[in-house]
Amino acid sequence: MSQDRRPILRLLRQSAELALFCAAFGLAANWLSPRGLRLTRDYFPGLQSPQPPAPAAEATEEKPPQSAASSAQAGQAGSIRMIGLEEARRLWESPEREAGLVLFLDARSPEEFAAGHIPGAQLFYHYRAEAYLDRVLPLCEAAEAVVVYCSGGACEDSQFAAAMLTELGVPSAKLRIFQDGARGWREAGLPLEAGPNDSAP
């Protein structure tokens, strides 16, 4: 009976050794990669427990109905407004956008951006943020509203990009996350612009 168990025990031991090796290799590769995940970062800011409501006597301004908490890593409180298609379209059509007071940021990859983006949007691929910050941060400072979008639906790159901007000093009150994203914009028959723009490195 003990001889029958030896191959099973050997297989279990080899499986555990392989799992340990793979875990160590994965952690090392993540640490060495320039696109590796920061293990201390909150990658799901929208899943945090909601803050308790302020007492009625202290509430002086209305909170947005939907929000994603800004990155906890920077130790900042506050929220980022989520907007739908109608508000995004209104901001895009406003004269303030032409004056540089409304800024649209595309958080998708350079390839997706070049295939079709909201006209006038600037590329901010947060996985390589250093390539875009010199261009994007001054525009964010000058703007009164910054609309960040990605593909829409399950895509969360707009939330990650907006959280990164708050870490870098852009007030969360300026930021808007366009939930429908490029897909919703396209499906609504709104104009798209193809090709890179001068925000691309």
MOQUISUL-V640490 format. One record per pair of residues at least 4 apart in sequence whose ideal C-beta (glycine too) atoms are under 7 Angstrom apart, sorted by the first residue. I is the first residue (numbers start at 1). GAP is how many residues later the second one is. D is the distance in whole Angstrom. If there is no record, write none. Layout:
# MOQUISUL-V640490
I;GAP;D / I;GAP;D
This chain:
# MOQUISUL-V640490
1;4;7 / 5;4;6 / 6;4;6 / 7;4;6 / 8;4;6 / 9;4;6 / 10;4;6 / 11;4;6 / 12;4;6 / 13;4;6 / 14;4;6 / 15;4;6 / 16;4;6 / 17;4;6 / 18;4;6 / 19;4;6 / 20;4;6 / 21;4;6 / 22;4;6 / 23;4;6 / 24;4;6 / 25;4;6 / 26;4;6 / 27;4;6 / 28;4;6 / 29;4;6 / 30;6;4 / 30;7;6 / 31;5;6 / 35;92;6 / 41;32;6 / 42;29;6 / 42;30;5 / 42;31;6 / 45;23;5 / 45;24;5 / 45;25;7 / 45;26;6 / 45;114;6 / 45;118;6 / 46;22;4 / 46;23;7 / 46;113;6 / 48;21;5 / 54;4;5 / 54;5;5 / 64;15;7 / 64;17;4 / 66;16;4 / 67;12;3 / 67;13;6 / 67;14;6 / 67;15;6 / 68;11;7 / 68;12;5 / 68;14;7 / 68;91;5 / 68;109;6 / 69;10;6 / 70;6;5 / 70;8;5 / 70;9;7 / 70;10;6 / 70;93;6 / 70;96;4 / 70;102;5 / 71;92;4 / 71;95;6 / 71;96;5 / 73;94;7 / 74;92;6 / 74;93;4 / 76;90;6 / 78;94;4 / 79;93;6 / 80;82;5 / 80;92;5 / 80;95;5 / 80;97;6 / 81;95;5 / 82;95;5 / 82;97;5 / 83;4;4 / 83;5;6 / 83;93;5 / 83;94;7 / 83;95;6 / 83;96;7 / 84;4;7 / 84;95;6 / 84;96;6 / 85;4;6 / 85;95;5 / 85;99;6 / 85;103;6 / 86;4;6 / 87;4;6 / 88;4;6 / 88;59;6 / 88;90;5 / 89;4;6 / 89;101;7 / 90;4;6 / 91;6;7 / 91;11;5 / 91;54;6 / 91;56;6 / 92;5;6 / 92;12;7 / 92;26;7 / 94;8;6 / 95;4;6 / 96;5;4 / 96;6;5 / 96;48;7 / 97;5;4 / 97;23;7 / 100;42;6 / 100;43;7 / 101;42;6 / 101;43;5 / 102;41;6 / 102;42;7 / 102;43;5 / 102;45;7 / 103;19;7 / 103;36;5 / 103;37;6 / 103;40;4 / 103;43;5 / 104;14;5 / 104;16;6 / 104;17;4 / 104;43;5 / 105;16;7 / 105;17;6 / 105;19;4 / 105;31;7 / 105;41;6 / 105;42;7 / 105;43;5 / 105;56;7 / 106;7;5 / 106;11;5 / 106;12;7 / 106;15;5 / 106;16;7 / 106;17;5 / 106;18;7 / 106;43;6 / 107;17;6 / 107;19;6 / 107;41;6 / 107;42;7 / 107;43;4 / 107;50;4 / 107;51;5 / 107;54;4 / 108;4;4 / 108;5;6 / 108;42;5 / 108;43;6 / 108;49;6 / 108;74;7 / 109;4;7 / 109;16;6 / 110;4;6 / 110;13;6 / 110;15;6 / 110;86;7 / 110;90;6 / 111;4;7 / 113;4;5 / 113;10;5 / 113;83;7 / 114;80;7 / 114;81;6 / 114;82;5 / 115;79;7 / 116;66;7 / 116;76;4 / 116;78;5 / 117;4;5 / 117;65;7 / 117;75;6 / 117;76;6 / 118;64;7 / 118;67;6 / 118;74;7 / 119;72;6 / 119;74;4 / 122;13;7 / 122;14;6 / 122;17;6 / 122;75;7 / 122;77;4 / 123;9;6 / 123;74;7 / 123;76;5 / 123;77;5 / 124;8;5 / 124;12;5 / 124;37;6 / 125;7;6 / 126;31;7 / 126;34;6 / 126;35;4 / 126;38;5 / 129;4;6 / 129;35;6 / 131;70;4 / 132;4;5 / 132;67;6 / 133;4;5 / 135;4;7 / 135;64;5 / 136;4;6 / 136;63;7 / 137;4;6 / 137;31;7 / 138;4;6 / 139;4;6 / 140;6;5 / 140;25;6 / 140;30;5 / 143;31;7 / 144;30;7 / 145;29;6 / 145;31;6 / 146;24;7 / 146;28;5 / 146;29;5 / 146;30;7 / 147;29;5 / 147;31;5 / 148;10;5 / 148;13;5 / 148;14;5 / 148;27;6 / 148;29;6 / 148;30;7 / 149;9;5 / 149;29;4 / 149;32;5 / 149;33;6 / 150;5;4 / 150;7;4 / 150;8;4 / 150;31;5 / 151;4;4 / 151;30;5 / 151;31;6 / 151;32;5 / 152;27;7 / 152;28;5 / 152;29;3 / 152;30;6 / 152;31;4 / 152;32;5 / 153;28;7 / 153;30;6 / 155;26;6 / 156;4;6 / 157;4;6 / 158;4;6 / 158;19;5 / 158;20;7 / 158;23;7 / 159;4;6 / 159;18;6 / 160;4;6 / 161;4;7 / 162;4;7 / 162;13;5 / 162;15;6 / 163;4;7 / 164;4;7 / 165;5;4 / 165;10;7 / 166;4;6 / 166;6;5 / 170;4;6 / 170;5;7 / 180;4;2 / 180;5;7 / 181;4;7 / 182;4;6 / 183;4;6 / 184;4;6 / 185;5;5 / 186;6;6 / 196;4;4
